[in-house]
């Protein structure tokens, strides 16, 4: 059931909840300048030449490394022993190294910390009940360094996750997880778990905040996390059509509706924010603006926009989509 829910997210753009939110925000990105060339579809290649599977995660490491998730050349890694995470050569699109084989049921969120370690959220329970509902920290060579959550067990409290969607680490090493990836349907029970969880760098539970809804500090499908230059936590509250901004203790600070239905976030040191939206019919793509003010400046239209976005050190833009990795070269 959980797998079907996760795989159905791509068609939820037409749900009543999503359409209501679009009407409320009323943000039209069409007409903004586009600084990138046409999309290059399925740019990255797997080691054995198979097409890249579905993906929601792409990130840039501290040395400019490109890391991306592949759901084992399909729509899920459940039952597969293929590697799920790849470091990609920016020139060829081929993997430099591949890690995470046999660890995940449905790898979803991706984060590379300042030491180059790779963090992955596993958003569903595997069919055998032995994997999923965890956050796993990997060394670049694939060694497992930490696990958060209880493998195969969905729930709340400090020891369990309810479909973790993304993860990010703060400058001091504290760990933040967006929990509640499946909170999309408009008729969910009000006590459905959807929250942000904070752990220490050593993995000790510190606190959690959030509930189901559309008010301040409430979420419907918290989907991506980044920190800005001031240490504020930005949360892509996808179905609610906004980005909520918090301090690191969970205090609500502000929110931005200008980025429509953000699925993935990427931020530069100068607070330039990239938000990818594949839910807003008629204006799918990547919005570029300011995390400090919320002002939007550019829009990269993409009818096949995905759930992950990243900007390489050479100015190349990448999207993680249901059909693989898309590359956009900057216009000359």
C-alpha positions in Angstrom: 0.0 0.0 0.0 2.7 2.4 0.9 4.6 1.8 -2.3 1.5 2.5 -4.3 1.0 5.7 -2.4 4.5 6.9 -3.1 4.4 6.0 -6.7 1.1 7.8 -7.2 2.5 11.2 -6.2 3.2 12.1 -9.8 -0.5 12.2 -10.6 -1.6 14.2 -7.6 -1.2 17.5 -9.4 -4.9 17.3 -10.3 -6.2 16.4 -6.8 -8.7 18.8 -5.2 -6.2 19.8 -2.5 -3.5 20.7 -5.0 -5.8 22.6 -7.3 -7.2 24.6 -4.4 -3.7 25.6 -3.3 -2.8 26.7 -6.8 -5.9 28.9 -6.9 -5.0 30.4 -3.5 -1.4 31.3 -4.4 -2.2 32.5 -7.9 1.5 32.9 -8.8 2.2 32.9 -12.5 5.9 32.1 -13.3 5.4 32.2 -17.0 6.9 35.3 -18.5 9.9 35.4 -16.2 13.3 35.2 -18.0 14.8 31.7 -18.5 18.6 31.7 -18.1 19.1 28.1 -19.3 18.9 26.2 -22.6 16.6 23.4 -23.5 16.4 20.3 -21.2 18.7 17.4 -22.0 16.6 14.4 -21.0 18.0 11.2 -19.5 21.5 12.7 -19.4 23.0 10.4 -16.7 23.7 6.8 -17.5 23.9 3.7 -15.3 27.1 1.6 -15.2 25.5 -1.2 -17.2 23.9 1.0 -19.7 20.4 0.5 -18.4 18.1 3.6 -18.3 18.1 5.5 -15.1 15.1 4.7 -12.9 12.8 7.2 -11.2 14.5 9.6 -8.8 13.7 12.4 -6.4 17.3 13.3 -5.2 20.3 15.1 -6.7 22.9 17.0 -4.7 26.2 18.7 -5.0 29.0 17.7 -2.5 31.6 20.0 -0.9 34.1 19.5 -3.7 31.5 20.0 -6.4 30.7 16.3 -6.7 27.3 15.4 -8.2 25.4 12.7 -6.4 22.0 11.3 -7.4 19.5 8.6 -6.5 18.4 5.9 -8.9 15.6 3.7 -7.9 17.4 0.6 -9.1 16.7 1.2 -12.8 12.9 1.1 -12.0 10.4 2.7 -9.7 11.5 1.0 -6.5 14.6 -0.7 -5.0 12.5 -3.2 -3.0 13.9 -6.7 -3.7 16.9 -5.3 -5.7 20.6 -5.5 -5.0 21.5 -2.7 -7.4 23.3 0.4 -6.1 20.8 3.2 -5.4 23.2 6.2 -5.2 25.7 7.3 -7.7 28.4 9.9 -8.0 28.2 11.2 -11.6 30.9 12.5 -13.9 29.8 16.0 -14.9 31.3 15.6 -18.4 30.0 12.2 -19.4 27.0 11.6 -17.1 28.4 8.2 -16.2 28.9 7.0 -12.6 32.3 7.5 -10.9 31.2 5.3 -8.0 28.0 3.6 -7.0 26.9 2.8 -3.4 23.9 1.8 -1.3 23.3 -1.6 -2.9 20.6 -3.6 -1.0 20.0 -1.0 1.6 16.8 0.7 0.5 13.2 0.0 -0.4 12.3 3.4 -1.8 15.2 5.9 -1.6 13.8 9.4 -1.7 15.6 12.3 0.0 19.3 13.0 -0.6 21.8 15.2 1.3 25.6 15.5 1.1 27.1 17.0 4.2 30.1 19.3 4.5 32.4 16.2 5.1 31.2 14.6 1.9 29.0 11.9 3.6 25.8 10.9 1.8 22.5 10.8 3.6 19.4 9.0 2.1 15.9 8.8 3.4 14.0 5.5 2.8 10.4 6.5 2.5 8.4 3.2 2.6 8.5 -0.3 4.2 9.8 -3.1 2.1 7.6 -6.1 1.3 9.6 -8.3 3.7 9.3 -5.7 6.4 13.1 -5.5 6.9 13.9 -2.2 5.2 12.5 1.3 5.0 11.3 4.1 7.3 14.9 5.1 8.0 17.5 7.7 7.3 20.9 6.1 6.5 24.2 8.0 6.5 26.9 6.6 4.1 30.5 7.3 3.7 31.4 8.1 0.0 32.8 4.6 -0.3 29.4 3.1 0.8 30.1 2.2 4.4 27.1 2.7 6.6 27.9 5.3 9.3 24.6 5.8 11.0 20.9 4.7 10.9 18.0 6.7 12.3 14.6 5.2 12.7 13.6 1.6 13.0 13.9 -0.6 9.9 10.5 -1.7 8.6 8.5 0.1 11.3 6.3 3.1 10.6 5.2 5.4 13.4 5.8 8.4 15.5 7.8 9.4 18.5 11.6 9.6 18.7 12.4 6.2 17.3 10.2 5.8 14.3 9.5 7.6 11.0 6.3 8.0 9.0 7.7 8.0 5.5 10.7 10.4 5.8 10.9 12.6 2.7 14.2 14.5 3.1 17.1 15.2 5.4 19.6 18.0 5.9 22.4 18.7 8.4 23.0 22.1 10.1 26.5 23.7 10.2 26.9 22.4 13.7 26.0 18.8 12.6 22.5 18.7 13.9 20.2 16.5 11.8 16.8 17.6 10.5 14.3 15.2 8.9 11.1 16.0 7.0 8.7 13.3 8.0 5.3 12.5 6.4 6.0 12.1 2.7 2.6 10.3 2.2 0.5 13.1 3.7 -1.2 14.2 0.4 -4.8 13.0 0.3 -7.4 15.7 1.5 -9.3 13.3 3.8 -6.4 12.1 6.1 -7.2 11.8 9.8 -6.1 14.9 11.7 -3.6 13.0 13.9 -1.7 11.8 10.8 2.0 12.1 11.4 3.7 14.9 9.5 6.5 16.9 11.1 10.0 18.1 11.2 12.4 16.2 13.5 15.6 17.4 15.0 18.4 15.1 16.1 21.9 15.9 17.5 24.9 15.2 15.3 25.3 11.9 17.1 21.7 10.9 16.2 20.0 11.7 19.6 16.4 12.8 19.3 16.0 16.5 20.4 12.6 17.6 19.4 9.9 17.5 16.7 7.3 20.0 15.5 4.4 20.1 13.1 1.0 18.6 12.5 -1.4 17.9 9.6 -3.0 21.0 8.1 -2.4 24.3 6.3 -1.8 26.7 9.2 1.6 27.9 10.6 3.9 25.0 11.4 1.4 22.6 9.8 2.3 20.5 6.7 0.9 18.5 3.9 3.8 16.6 2.4 6.9 18.3 3.7 9.1 17.4 0.9 12.5 19.2 0.9 14.8 21.0 3.3 17.6 23.5 3.0 19.4 26.0 5.3 20.0 29.6 4.2 23.0 31.7 5.1 21.4 32.8 8.4 20.9 29.2 9.5 17.1 29.4 8.9 15.5 26.1 7.9 13.4 26.3 4.7 10.7 23.5 4.3 9.1 22.8 1.0 5.5 22.3 2.1 4.5 20.9 -1.3 0.7 20.3 -1.2 0.1 23.5 0.7 1.9 25.4 -2.0 4.5 27.2 0.1 7.9 27.3 1.7 7.8 27.6 5.5 10.8 29.2 7.2 11.8 28.2 10.8 14.7 28.8 13.2 16.5 25.7 14.3 14.4 25.4 17.4 11.2 25.1 15.3 10.0 28.7 15.7 7.9 29.7 12.7 9.4 32.9 11.0 7.7 33.4 7.7 6.5 31.7 4.6 6.7 32.1 0.8 4.0 31.2 -1.7 5.9 32.6 -4.7 7.5 29.2 -5.5 4.1 27.5 -6.0 4.3 23.7 -5.2 7.9 23.1 -4.4 9.1 19.5 -4.4 12.8 20.1 -4.3 15.0 22.9 -3.0 18.6 23.9 -3.6 20.4 27.0 -2.2 23.6 28.8 -2.9 25.8 30.6 -0.3 24.3 34.0 -1.5 20.8 32.7 -0.7 19.8 32.2 -4.4 17.1 29.6 -4.1 16.1 27.0 -6.7 12.7 25.3 -6.3 11.4 22.6 -8.6 7.7 22.2 -9.1 6.1 19.3 -11.0 2.6 19.7 -9.6 1.4 23.0 -10.9 -0.3 22.3 -14.2 0.7 24.7 -17.0 3.7 26.1 -15.2 5.8 23.1 -14.2 9.5 23.9 -13.9 12.2 25.4 -11.7 11.7 28.8 -10.0 14.8 30.8 -9.1 14.6 33.5 -6.5 15.8 34.8 -3.1 15.6 32.8 0.1 16.1 36.1 2.0 13.2 38.0 0.5 11.1 35.4 -1.4 11.4 37.4 -4.6 11.4 35.3 -7.7 13.6 36.3 -10.6 13.8 33.5 -13.2 11.8 30.5 -14.3 13.0 27.4 -16.2 9.9 25.8 -17.7 10.0 22.0 -17.8 6.9 19.9 -18.6 8.7 16.9 -17.1 10.0 18.7 -14.0 10.9 16.4 -11.1 11.3 16.4 -7.4 15.0 17.2 -7.1 17.1 20.1 -8.3 20.8 21.1 -8.0 23.2 23.6 -9.6 26.7 22.4 -10.4 29.8 24.5 -9.7 30.1 25.2 -13.5 26.6 26.7 -13.6 24.9 23.6 -15.0 21.4 23.0 -13.7 20.2 19.4 -12.9 16.8 18.0 -12.3 15.9 14.6 -10.7 12.8 13.5 -12.5 10.6 10.4 -13.0 12.5 9.5 -16.2 16.0 10.1 -14.9 18.4 13.0 -14.6 17.8 16.1 -16.8 20.6 18.6 -17.5 20.2 22.3 -18.4 23.2 24.2 -19.7 23.3 28.0 -19.1 22.6 30.2 -22.1 25.7 31.9 -23.6 
